[in-house]
Amino acid sequence: MTVQGVYRYLAQERVHFGKPAAEAVLEEADLRGAARVYAVSGNTLTNKTDVVSTVVDALGDRHVGTFWHTEEHTPRASVIALIGELRNAAPDLIVTIGGGTAIDTVKVALVGLAEGVREPGDLEPFYIRVGDGGVLNVPPVKSPPVRQILVPTTLSGADFSAIGASVDETTKIKHLYTGREICGDAVILDPAVTMHTPEWLWLSTGMRAVDHAVESLCSKAPQPFTDATAIHALGMFARSLRATKSDPQNLDARLESQMAVWLASAGLGRVPWGASHGIGHQLGAVANVPHGYCTCVMLPSVLAWNLRVNERQQETVARALERPDMSAADAVRELITDLGLPSRLRDAGVTREQFRTIAEGSVSNVFVSQNPRKIETPDQILEILELAW
């Protein structure tokens, strides 16, 4: 039977790599004729480093404000706060500087701006849902009034995606949102701005990007293009993450990891991922586990649980990680250990008492619904959690 499928490219114009962030931001502003540039980042980068101030100073009079009140896991309240600030500032360009938290906050805020959202509950109609038979219901979203460009400081991969996540504080469930133009219109990969990123965050978000590549390769509907980029990305990560662990000042290794993220994210939103990402969303929402740690404690166990349905794909993962004599689960676990990261739920602060809440919240997750080995009940998720305990 002839293979059929569709690969959708992002609404993303350019990727700058190895160029100083402030220089690239100015180039982007000039290309667009932007006169009102608004910056979004986090507290630490804004108030305790010169990363944001260097960009803001370069912009001069074009800078019209900075929002630094982003919060981990992107609660709806922080999204609504940003929407209000953006309405008041009326920028013609947003520059987002930071990791997945800042980037997701802007993505979901752009959905809100496009759709006239003013209260947390107004976001309700716009998140992706899993319907009967596992069919995804993706609400249409209008074009936002402004685009963002991105200066990532972690390896989360949010910079190469048109999907944003936000937690409903009432239900403790993390929802996904999408819109063609909520992604970064340009991405600026400058390893120098990552020097302030804590080692645990840099390395663990690197594992998050490894997860992007692994779940693309192990997808129930893989594509040759994303297979190729994922395989190359895994080899780059196996080298560069270990090199950065050995020498945190190695800018070449940092840039290699950043470019590996670019490759690893080619499947993000284009091929179905699985339970490592899906359960990870609920670990963050329920137990406040950082995104990167979610991968570290879940990916090996999800691979082991899925092995019966995608063994050949997992062999490709092990070879790409330069461990052809290991299982994919063991090859991933070895990398996690080499980086000094937690590999068990108990080491990431998750308690057994939280398992049921995590499992019940995960069943309706988009990625869990697409897992290669079908997941239909919370009890199946409990099996995976026990493997990861």
Contacts in CASP RR format, 6 or more apart in sequence:
PFRMAT RR
TARGET T0000
AUTHOR 0000-0000-0000
METHOD contacts of the structure
MODEL  1
MTVQGVYRYLAQERVHFGKPAAEAVLEEADLRGAARVYAVSGNTLTNKTD
VVSTVVDALGDRHVGTFWHTEEHTPRASVIALIGELRNAAPDLIVTIGGG
TAIDTVKVALVGLAEGVREPGDLEPFYIRVGDGGVLNVPPVKSPPVRQIL
VPTTLSGADFSAIGASVDETTKIKHLYTGREICGDAVILDPAVTMHTPEW
LWLSTGMRAVDHAVESLCSKAPQPFTDATAIHALGMFARSLRATKSDPQN
LDARLESQMAVWLASAGLGRVPWGASHGIGHQLGAVANVPHGYCTCVMLP
SVLAWNLRVNERQQETVARALERPDMSAADAVRELITDLGLPSRLRDAGV
TREQFRTIAEGSVSNVFVSQNPRKIETPDQILEILELAW
5 223 0 8 1.000
7 223 0 8 1.000
7 225 0 8 1.000
7 226 0 8 1.000
7 270 0 8 1.000
8 270 0 8 1.000
10 160 0 8 1.000
10 161 0 8 1.000
10 162 0 8 1.000
10 183 0 8 1.000
10 184 0 8 1.000
11 162 0 8 1.000
11 180 0 8 1.000
11 181 0 8 1.000
11 183 0 8 1.000
11 185 0 8 1.000
12 160 0 8 1.000
12 183 0 8 1.000
12 184 0 8 1.000
12 185 0 8 1.000
12 186 0 8 1.000
12 187 0 8 1.000
13 185 0 8 1.000
13 186 0 8 1.000
14 28 0 8 1.000
14 185 0 8 1.000
14 186 0 8 1.000
14 187 0 8 1.000
15 186 0 8 1.000
15 187 0 8 1.000
15 188 0 8 1.000
15 189 0 8 1.000
15 262 0 8 1.000
16 24 0 8 1.000
16 27 0 8 1.000
16 186 0 8 1.000
16 187 0 8 1.000
16 188 0 8 1.000
16 189 0 8 1.000
16 190 0 8 1.000
17 189 0 8 1.000
17 255 0 8 1.000
17 258 0 8 1.000
17 259 0 8 1.000
18 189 0 8 1.000
18 190 0 8 1.000
18 191 0 8 1.000
18 255 0 8 1.000
19 188 0 8 1.000
19 190 0 8 1.000
20 190 0 8 1.000
20 192 0 8 1.000
21 51 0 8 1.000
21 54 0 8 1.000
21 55 0 8 1.000
21 97 0 8 1.000
21 151 0 8 1.000
21 188 0 8 1.000
21 190 0 8 1.000
21 192 0 8 1.000
21 193 0 8 1.000
22 54 0 8 1.000
22 55 0 8 1.000
22 57 0 8 1.000
22 58 0 8 1.000
23 58 0 8 1.000
24 151 0 8 1.000
24 186 0 8 1.000
24 188 0 8 1.000
24 190 0 8 1.000
25 37 0 8 1.000
25 55 0 8 1.000
25 58 0 8 1.000
25 59 0 8 1.000
25 95 0 8 1.000
25 149 0 8 1.000
25 151 0 8 1.000
25 188 0 8 1.000
26 58 0 8 1.000
26 59 0 8 1.000
28 34 0 8 1.000
28 93 0 8 1.000
28 95 0 8 1.000
28 149 0 8 1.000
28 186 0 8 1.000
28 188 0 8 1.000
29 37 0 8 1.000
29 59 0 8 1.000
29 62 0 8 1.000
29 93 0 8 1.000
32 92 0 8 1.000
32 93 0 8 1.000
33 92 0 8 1.000
34 62 0 8 1.000
34 92 0 8 1.000
34 93 0 8 1.000
35 62 0 8 1.000
35 92 0 8 1.000
36 62 0 8 1.000
36 64 0 8 1.000
36 89 0 8 1.000
36 90 0 8 1.000
36 91 0 8 1.000
36 92 0 8 1.000
36 93 0 8 1.000
37 59 0 8 1.000
37 62 0 8 1.000
37 63 0 8 1.000
37 64 0 8 1.000
37 91 0 8 1.000
37 92 0 8 1.000
37 93 0 8 1.000
37 94 0 8 1.000
37 95 0 8 1.000
38 63 0 8 1.000
38 64 0 8 1.000
38 65 0 8 1.000
38 66 0 8 1.000
38 67 0 8 1.000
38 85 0 8 1.000
38 86 0 8 1.000
38 89 0 8 1.000
38 91 0 8 1.000
38 93 0 8 1.000
38 94 0 8 1.000
38 95 0 8 1.000
39 52 0 8 1.000
39 55 0 8 1.000
39 56 0 8 1.000
39 63 0 8 1.000
39 65 0 8 1.000
39 66 0 8 1.000
39 67 0 8 1.000
39 94 0 8 1.000
39 95 0 8 1.000
39 96 0 8 1.000
39 97 0 8 1.000
40 66 0 8 1.000
40 67 0 8 1.000
40 68 0 8 1.000
40 70 0 8 1.000
40 82 0 8 1.000
40 94 0 8 1.000
40 95 0 8 1.000
40 96 0 8 1.000
40 97 0 8 1.000
40 102 0 8 1.000
40 105 0 8 1.000
40 106 0 8 1.000
40 148 0 8 1.000
41 51 0 8 1.000
41 52 0 8 1.000
41 66 0 8 1.000
41 67 0 8 1.000
41 68 0 8 1.000
41 70 0 8 1.000
41 96 0 8 1.000
41 97 0 8 1.000
41 98 0 8 1.000
41 102 0 8 1.000
42 68 0 8 1.000
42 69 0 8 1.000
42 70 0 8 1.000
42 98 0 8 1.000
42 101 0 8 1.000
42 102 0 8 1.000
43 68 0 8 1.000
43 69 0 8 1.000
43 70 0 8 1.000
44 196 0 8 1.000
45 51 0 8 1.000
45 52 0 8 1.000
45 68 0 8 1.000
45 97 0 8 1.000
45 98 0 8 1.000
45 153 0 8 1.000
45 196 0 8 1.000
46 52 0 8 1.000
46 53 0 8 1.000
46 66 0 8 1.000
46 68 0 8 1.000
47 68 0 8 1.000
49 196 0 8 1.000
51 97 0 8 1.000
51 153 0 8 1.000
51 193 0 8 1.000
51 196 0 8 1.000
52 66 0 8 1.000
52 68 0 8 1.000
52 97 0 8 1.000
55 95 0 8 1.000
55 97 0 8 1.000
55 151 0 8 1.000
56 63 0 8 1.000
56 66 0 8 1.000
64 89 0 8 1.000
64 90 0 8 1.000
64 91 0 8 1.000
65 85 0 8 1.000
65 89 0 8 1.000
65 91 0 8 1.000
67 81 0 8 1.000
67 82 0 8 1.000
67 85 0 8 1.000
67 86 0 8 1.000
69 78 0 8 1.000
69 81 0 8 1.000
69 82 0 8 1.000
70 78 0 8 1.000
70 82 0 8 1.000
70 101 0 8 1.000
70 102 0 8 1.000
70 105 0 8 1.000
71 77 0 8 1.000
71 78 0 8 1.000
71 101 0 8 1.000
71 105 0 8 1.000
72 101 0 8 1.000
72 288 0 8 1.000
72 290 0 8 1.000
73 101 0 8 1.000
73 165 0 8 1.000
73 167 0 8 1.000
73 174 0 8 1.000
73 284 0 8 1.000
73 285 0 8 1.000
73 288 0 8 1.000
74 101 0 8 1.000
74 104 0 8 1.000
74 105 0 8 1.000
74 108 0 8 1.000
74 164 0 8 1.000
74 165 0 8 1.000
74 166 0 8 1.000
74 167 0 8 1.000
75 166 0 8 1.000
75 167 0 8 1.000
75 169 0 8 1.000
76 120 0 8 1.000
76 121 0 8 1.000
76 123 0 8 1.000
76 166 0 8 1.000
76 167 0 8 1.000
76 168 0 8 1.000
76 169 0 8 1.000
77 120 0 8 1.000
77 169 0 8 1.000
78 105 0 8 1.000
79 105 0 8 1.000
79 108 0 8 1.000
79 109 0 8 1.000
79 112 0 8 1.000
79 120 0 8 1.000
79 123 0 8 1.000
79 166 0 8 1.000
80 117 0 8 1.000
80 118 0 8 1.000
80 119 0 8 1.000
80 120 0 8 1.000
82 105 0 8 1.000
82 106 0 8 1.000
82 109 0 8 1.000
83 109 0 8 1.000
83 112 0 8 1.000
83 113 0 8 1.000
83 117 0 8 1.000
83 118 0 8 1.000
86 94 0 8 1.000
86 109 0 8 1.000
86 113 0 8 1.000
86 146 0 8 1.000
87 113 0 8 1.000
91 146 0 8 1.000
92 146 0 8 1.000
93 146 0 8 1.000
93 147 0 8 1.000
93 148 0 8 1.000
93 149 0 8 1.000
94 106 0 8 1.000
94 146 0 8 1.000
94 147 0 8 1.000
94 148 0 8 1.000
94 149 0 8 1.000
95 148 0 8 1.000
95 149 0 8 1.000
95 150 0 8 1.000
95 151 0 8 1.000
96 102 0 8 1.000
96 103 0 8 1.000
96 106 0 8 1.000
96 148 0 8 1.000
96 149 0 8 1.000
96 150 0 8 1.000
96 151 0 8 1.000
96 184 0 8 1.000
97 150 0 8 1.000
97 151 0 8 1.000
97 153 0 8 1.000
97 193 0 8 1.000
98 151 0 8 1.000
98 152 0 8 1.000
98 153 0 8 1.000
98 154 0 8 1.000
99 152 0 8 1.000
99 153 0 8 1.000
99 154 0 8 1.000
99 156 0 8 1.000
99 158 0 8 1.000
99 205 0 8 1.000
100 152 0 8 1.000
100 154 0 8 1.000
100 156 0 8 1.000
100 157 0 8 1.000
100 158 0 8 1.000
100 205 0 8 1.000
100 291 0 8 1.000
103 148 0 8 1.000
103 150 0 8 1.000
103 152 0 8 1.000
103 156 0 8 1.000
103 158 0 8 1.000
103 159 0 8 1.000
103 164 0 8 1.000
104 158 0 8 1.000
104 164 0 8 1.000
104 165 0 8 1.000
104 166 0 8 1.000
105 166 0 8 1.000
106 148 0 8 1.000
106 182 0 8 1.000
107 148 0 8 1.000
107 158 0 8 1.000
107 162 0 8 1.000
107 163 0 8 1.000
107 164 0 8 1.000
107 177 0 8 1.000
107 182 0 8 1.000
107 183 0 8 1.000
108 123 0 8 1.000
108 164 0 8 1.000
108 165 0 8 1.000
108 166 0 8 1.000
108 177 0 8 1.000
108 182 0 8 1.000
110 144 0 8 1.000
110 146 0 8 1.000
110 148 0 8 1.000
110 181 0 8 1.000
110 182 0 8 1.000
111 117 0 8 1.000
111 123 0 8 1.000
111 126 0 8 1.000
111 141 0 8 1.000
111 144 0 8 1.000
111 177 0 8 1.000
111 179 0 8 1.000
111 182 0 8 1.000
112 122 0 8 1.000
112 123 0 8 1.000
112 126 0 8 1.000
112 144 0 8 1.000
113 144 0 8 1.000
113 145 0 8 1.000
113 146 0 8 1.000
114 141 0 8 1.000
114 142 0 8 1.000
114 143 0 8 1.000
114 144 0 8 1.000
114 145 0 8 1.000
115 122 0 8 1.000
115 125 0 8 1.000
115 126 0 8 1.000
115 141 0 8 1.000
115 142 0 8 1.000
116 122 0 8 1.000
117 123 0 8 1.000
117 126 0 8 1.000
120 168 0 8 1.000
120 169 0 8 1.000
123 166 0 8 1.000
123 175 0 8 1.000
123 177 0 8 1.000
125 139 0 8 1.000
126 139 0 8 1.000
126 141 0 8 1.000
126 177 0 8 1.000
127 139 0 8 1.000
127 166 0 8 1.000
127 175 0 8 1.000
127 176 0 8 1.000
127 177 0 8 1.000
128 136 0 8 1.000
128 137 0 8 1.000
128 138 0 8 1.000
128 139 0 8 1.000
128 175 0 8 1.000
128 176 0 8 1.000
128 177 0 8 1.000
128 178 0 8 1.000
128 366 0 8 1.000
129 136 0 8 1.000
129 137 0 8 1.000
129 364 0 8 1.000
130 136 0 8 1.000
130 137 0 8 1.000
130 364 0 8 1.000
130 365 0 8 1.000
130 366 0 8 1.000
130 369 0 8 1.000
131 137 0 8 1.000
134 369 0 8 1.000
136 366 0 8 1.000
136 369 0 8 1.000
138 178 0 8 1.000
141 177 0 8 1.000
141 178 0 8 1.000
141 179 0 8 1.000
141 180 0 8 1.000
141 182 0 8 1.000
143 180 0 8 1.000
143 181 0 8 1.000
144 181 0 8 1.000
144 182 0 8 1.000
147 181 0 8 1.000
147 184 0 8 1.000
147 185 0 8 1.000
148 182 0 8 1.000
148 183 0 8 1.000
148 184 0 8 1.000
148 185 0 8 1.000
149 184 0 8 1.000
149 185 0 8 1.000
149 186 0 8 1.000
149 187 0 8 1.000
149 188 0 8 1.000
150 159 0 8 1.000
150 184 0 8 1.000
150 186 0 8 1.000
150 187 0 8 1.000
150 188 0 8 1.000
151 188 0 8 1.000
151 190 0 8 1.000
151 193 0 8 1.000
152 158 0 8 1.000
152 159 0 8 1.000
152 187 0 8 1.000
152 188 0 8 1.000
152 189 0 8 1.000
152 258 0 8 1.000
152 261 0 8 1.000
153 193 0 8 1.000
153 194 0 8 1.000
153 196 0 8 1.000
153 197 0 8 1.000
154 194 0 8 1.000
154 197 0 8 1.000
154 201 0 8 1.000
154 202 0 8 1.000
154 205 0 8 1.000
154 206 0 8 1.000
155 202 0 8 1.000
155 205 0 8 1.000
155 206 0 8 1.000
155 208 0 8 1.000
155 209 0 8 1.000
155 257 0 8 1.000
155 258 0 8 1.000
155 261 0 8 1.000
156 205 0 8 1.000
156 206 0 8 1.000
156 208 0 8 1.000
156 209 0 8 1.000
156 261 0 8 1.000
156 291 0 8 1.000
156 292 0 8 1.000
157 205 0 8 1.000
157 208 0 8 1.000
157 209 0 8 1.000
157 212 0 8 1.000
157 261 0 8 1.000
157 264 0 8 1.000
157 265 0 8 1.000
157 268 0 8 1.000
158 164 0 8 1.000
159 184 0 8 1.000
159 187 0 8 1.000
159 261 0 8 1.000
159 265 0 8 1.000
160 183 0 8 1.000
160 187 0 8 1.000
160 261 0 8 1.000
160 262 0 8 1.000
160 265 0 8 1.000
160 266 0 8 1.000
160 268 0 8 1.000
161 183 0 8 1.000
161 265 0 8 1.000
161 268 0 8 1.000
161 269 0 8 1.000
162 178 0 8 1.000
162 179 0 8 1.000
162 180 0 8 1.000
162 181 0 8 1.000
162 182 0 8 1.000
162 183 0 8 1.000
162 269 0 8 1.000
163 176 0 8 1.000
163 177 0 8 1.000
163 178 0 8 1.000
163 268 0 8 1.000
163 269 0 8 1.000
164 176 0 8 1.000
164 177 0 8 1.000
164 178 0 8 1.000
164 182 0 8 1.000
165 174 0 8 1.000
165 175 0 8 1.000
165 176 0 8 1.000
165 177 0 8 1.000
165 281 0 8 1.000
166 174 0 8 1.000
166 175 0 8 1.000
166 177 0 8 1.000
167 173 0 8 1.000
167 174 0 8 1.000
167 175 0 8 1.000
167 284 0 8 1.000
167 285 0 8 1.000
168 174 0 8 1.000
168 175 0 8 1.000
172 285 0 8 1.000
172 286 0 8 1.000
172 357 0 8 1.000
173 282 0 8 1.000
173 285 0 8 1.000
173 361 0 8 1.000
173 364 0 8 1.000
174 281 0 8 1.000
174 282 0 8 1.000
174 284 0 8 1.000
174 285 0 8 1.000
176 366 0 8 1.000
178 269 0 8 1.000
187 262 0 8 1.000
189 255 0 8 1.000
189 258 0 8 1.000
189 259 0 8 1.000
189 262 0 8 1.000
191 251 0 8 1.000
191 252 0 8 1.000
191 254 0 8 1.000
191 255 0 8 1.000
191 258 0 8 1.000
192 251 0 8 1.000
194 202 0 8 1.000
194 254 0 8 1.000
194 258 0 8 1.000
195 248 0 8 1.000
195 249 0 8 1.000
199 245 0 8 1.000
199 248 0 8 1.000
200 341 0 8 1.000
201 290 0 8 1.000
202 244 0 8 1.000
202 254 0 8 1.000
203 241 0 8 1.000
203 244 0 8 1.000
203 245 0 8 1.000
203 339 0 8 1.000
203 340 0 8 1.000
203 341 0 8 1.000
204 290 0 8 1.000
204 291 0 8 1.000
204 292 0 8 1.000
204 293 0 8 1.000
204 295 0 8 1.000
204 296 0 8 1.000
204 339 0 8 1.000
204 341 0 8 1.000
205 291 0 8 1.000
205 292 0 8 1.000
206 237 0 8 1.000
206 241 0 8 1.000
206 257 0 8 1.000
206 261 0 8 1.000
206 292 0 8 1.000
207 241 0 8 1.000
207 292 0 8 1.000
207 295 0 8 1.000
207 296 0 8 1.000
207 299 0 8 1.000
207 335 0 8 1.000
207 336 0 8 1.000
207 339 0 8 1.000
207 341 0 8 1.000
208 291 0 8 1.000
208 292 0 8 1.000
208 294 0 8 1.000
208 295 0 8 1.000
209 233 0 8 1.000
209 237 0 8 1.000
209 257 0 8 1.000
209 260 0 8 1.000
209 261 0 8 1.000
209 264 0 8 1.000
209 265 0 8 1.000
210 233 0 8 1.000
210 234 0 8 1.000
210 237 0 8 1.000
210 264 0 8 1.000
210 295 0 8 1.000
210 299 0 8 1.000
210 332 0 8 1.000
210 335 0 8 1.000
211 276 0 8 1.000
211 277 0 8 1.000
211 295 0 8 1.000
211 299 0 8 1.000
212 230 0 8 1.000
212 233 0 8 1.000
212 261 0 8 1.000
212 264 0 8 1.000
212 265 0 8 1.000
212 267 0 8 1.000
212 268 0 8 1.000
212 273 0 8 1.000
213 229 0 8 1.000
213 230 0 8 1.000
213 231 0 8 1.000
213 233 0 8 1.000
213 234 0 8 1.000
213 237 0 8 1.000
213 263 0 8 1.000
213 264 0 8 1.000
213 320 0 8 1.000
214 230 0 8 1.000
214 234 0 8 1.000
214 276 0 8 1.000
214 299 0 8 1.000
214 303 0 8 1.000
214 317 0 8 1.000
214 328 0 8 1.000
214 332 0 8 1.000
215 273 0 8 1.000
215 274 0 8 1.000
215 276 0 8 1.000
215 277 0 8 1.000
215 367 0 8 1.000
216 222 0 8 1.000
216 226 0 8 1.000
216 227 0 8 1.000
216 229 0 8 1.000
216 230 0 8 1.000
216 264 0 8 1.000
216 266 0 8 1.000
216 267 0 8 1.000
216 268 0 8 1.000
216 271 0 8 1.000
216 273 0 8 1.000
217 226 0 8 1.000
217 227 0 8 1.000
217 230 0 8 1.000
217 231 0 8 1.000
217 313 0 8 1.000
217 316 0 8 1.000
217 317 0 8 1.000
217 320 0 8 1.000
218 303 0 8 1.000
218 306 0 8 1.000
218 310 0 8 1.000
218 313 0 8 1.000
218 314 0 8 1.000
218 317 0 8 1.000
218 328 0 8 1.000
218 372 0 8 1.000
219 226 0 8 1.000
219 271 0 8 1.000
219 272 0 8 1.000
219 273 0 8 1.000
219 274 0 8 1.000
219 313 0 8 1.000
219 370 0 8 1.000
219 372 0 8 1.000
220 272 0 8 1.000
220 309 0 8 1.000
220 310 0 8 1.000
220 370 0 8 1.000
220 371 0 8 1.000
220 372 0 8 1.000
221 271 0 8 1.000
221 272 0 8 1.000
222 271 0 8 1.000
222 313 0 8 1.000
223 267 0 8 1.000
223 270 0 8 1.000
223 271 0 8 1.000
225 266 0 8 1.000
226 266 0 8 1.000
226 267 0 8 1.000
226 270 0 8 1.000
226 271 0 8 1.000
227 316 0 8 1.000
229 263 0 8 1.000
229 264 0 8 1.000
229 266 0 8 1.000
229 267 0 8 1.000
230 263 0 8 1.000
230 264 0 8 1.000
230 266 0 8 1.000
230 267 0 8 1.000
230 320 0 8 1.000
231 316 0 8 1.000
231 320 0 8 1.000
232 260 0 8 1.000
232 263 0 8 1.000
232 320 0 8 1.000
233 260 0 8 1.000
233 261 0 8 1.000
233 263 0 8 1.000
233 264 0 8 1.000
234 260 0 8 1.000
234 264 0 8 1.000
234 317 0 8 1.000
234 320 0 8 1.000
234 321 0 8 1.000
235 260 0 8 1.000
235 320 0 8 1.000
235 321 0 8 1.000
235 322 0 8 1.000
236 256 0 8 1.000
236 257 0 8 1.000
236 259 0 8 1.000
236 260 0 8 1.000
236 263 0 8 1.000
237 257 0 8 1.000
237 260 0 8 1.000
237 264 0 8 1.000
237 335 0 8 1.000
238 320 0 8 1.000
238 321 0 8 1.000
238 322 0 8 1.000
238 335 0 8 1.000
239 253 0 8 1.000
239 256 0 8 1.000
240 253 0 8 1.000
240 254 0 8 1.000
240 256 0 8 1.000
240 257 0 8 1.000
240 260 0 8 1.000
241 253 0 8 1.000
241 257 0 8 1.000
241 335 0 8 1.000
241 339 0 8 1.000
242 335 0 8 1.000
242 338 0 8 1.000
242 339 0 8 1.000
243 250 0 8 1.000
243 253 0 8 1.000
243 256 0 8 1.000
244 250 0 8 1.000
244 253 0 8 1.000
244 254 0 8 1.000
244 257 0 8 1.000
245 338 0 8 1.000
245 339 0 8 1.000
245 340 0 8 1.000
247 253 0 8 1.000
272 367 0 8 1.000
272 370 0 8 1.000
273 367 0 8 1.000
273 370 0 8 1.000
274 302 0 8 1.000
274 367 0 8 1.000
274 368 0 8 1.000
274 370 0 8 1.000
274 371 0 8 1.000
274 372 0 8 1.000
275 298 0 8 1.000
275 302 0 8 1.000
275 305 0 8 1.000
275 306 0 8 1.000
275 362 0 8 1.000
275 367 0 8 1.000
275 368 0 8 1.000
275 371 0 8 1.000
275 375 0 8 1.000
275 381 0 8 1.000
275 384 0 8 1.000
276 294 0 8 1.000
276 295 0 8 1.000
276 298 0 8 1.000
276 299 0 8 1.000
276 302 0 8 1.000
276 303 0 8 1.000
276 367 0 8 1.000
277 367 0 8 1.000
278 362 0 8 1.000
278 365 0 8 1.000
278 366 0 8 1.000
278 367 0 8 1.000
278 368 0 8 1.000
279 294 0 8 1.000
279 298 0 8 1.000
279 302 0 8 1.000
279 358 0 8 1.000
279 362 0 8 1.000
279 365 0 8 1.000
279 368 0 8 1.000
279 381 0 8 1.000
279 384 0 8 1.000
279 385 0 8 1.000
280 289 0 8 1.000
280 291 0 8 1.000
280 294 0 8 1.000
280 295 0 8 1.000
280 298 0 8 1.000
280 362 0 8 1.000
281 294 0 8 1.000
281 362 0 8 1.000
281 365 0 8 1.000
281 367 0 8 1.000
282 357 0 8 1.000
282 358 0 8 1.000
282 361 0 8 1.000
282 362 0 8 1.000
282 365 0 8 1.000
283 289 0 8 1.000
283 293 0 8 1.000
283 294 0 8 1.000
283 297 0 8 1.000
283 298 0 8 1.000
283 345 0 8 1.000
283 348 0 8 1.000
283 350 0 8 1.000
283 358 0 8 1.000
284 290 0 8 1.000
284 291 0 8 1.000
284 294 0 8 1.000
286 354 0 8 1.000
286 357 0 8 1.000
286 358 0 8 1.000
286 361 0 8 1.000
287 348 0 8 1.000
287 349 0 8 1.000
287 350 0 8 1.000
287 351 0 8 1.000
287 354 0 8 1.000
287 358 0 8 1.000
289 297 0 8 1.000
289 348 0 8 1.000
289 349 0 8 1.000
289 350 0 8 1.000
293 341 0 8 1.000
293 342 0 8 1.000
293 348 0 8 1.000
294 348 0 8 1.000
296 336 0 8 1.000
296 341 0 8 1.000
296 342 0 8 1.000
296 343 0 8 1.000
296 348 0 8 1.000
297 342 0 8 1.000
297 343 0 8 1.000
297 344 0 8 1.000
297 345 0 8 1.000
297 347 0 8 1.000
297 348 0 8 1.000
297 350 0 8 1.000
297 388 0 8 1.000
298 384 0 8 1.000
298 388 0 8 1.000
299 332 0 8 1.000
300 329 0 8 1.000
300 330 0 8 1.000
300 332 0 8 1.000
300 333 0 8 1.000
300 336 0 8 1.000
300 343 0 8 1.000
300 388 0 8 1.000
301 329 0 8 1.000
301 384 0 8 1.000
301 385 0 8 1.000
301 387 0 8 1.000
301 388 0 8 1.000
302 371 0 8 1.000
302 384 0 8 1.000
303 314 0 8 1.000
303 317 0 8 1.000
303 327 0 8 1.000
303 328 0 8 1.000
303 329 0 8 1.000
303 332 0 8 1.000
304 327 0 8 1.000
304 329 0 8 1.000
304 387 0 8 1.000
305 373 0 8 1.000
305 383 0 8 1.000
305 384 0 8 1.000
305 387 0 8 1.000
306 314 0 8 1.000
306 371 0 8 1.000
306 372 0 8 1.000
306 373 0 8 1.000
307 314 0 8 1.000
307 327 0 8 1.000
307 329 0 8 1.000
308 373 0 8 1.000
309 372 0 8 1.000
309 373 0 8 1.000
310 372 0 8 1.000
310 373 0 8 1.000
314 327 0 8 1.000
314 328 0 8 1.000
314 329 0 8 1.000
315 324 0 8 1.000
315 328 0 8 1.000
317 328 0 8 1.000
317 331 0 8 1.000
317 332 0 8 1.000
318 324 0 8 1.000
318 325 0 8 1.000
318 326 0 8 1.000
318 327 0 8 1.000
318 328 0 8 1.000
318 330 0 8 1.000
318 331 0 8 1.000
321 328 0 8 1.000
321 331 0 8 1.000
321 332 0 8 1.000
321 335 0 8 1.000
323 330 0 8 1.000
323 331 0 8 1.000
323 334 0 8 1.000
326 334 0 8 1.000
333 343 0 8 1.000
336 342 0 8 1.000
336 343 0 8 1.000
337 343 0 8 1.000
342 348 0 8 1.000
344 388 0 8 1.000
344 389 0 8 1.000
345 385 0 8 1.000
345 388 0 8 1.000
345 389 0 8 1.000
346 389 0 8 1.000
350 358 0 8 1.000
352 389 0 8 1.000
355 382 0 8 1.000
355 385 0 8 1.000
356 378 0 8 1.000
356 382 0 8 1.000
358 381 0 8 1.000
358 385 0 8 1.000
359 378 0 8 1.000
359 379 0 8 1.000
359 381 0 8 1.000
359 382 0 8 1.000
359 385 0 8 1.000
360 378 0 8 1.000
361 378 0 8 1.000
362 368 0 8 1.000
362 378 0 8 1.000
362 381 0 8 1.000
363 375 0 8 1.000
363 376 0 8 1.000
363 377 0 8 1.000
363 378 0 8 1.000
363 381 0 8 1.000
368 375 0 8 1.000
368 381 0 8 1.000
369 375 0 8 1.000
375 381 0 8 1.000
END
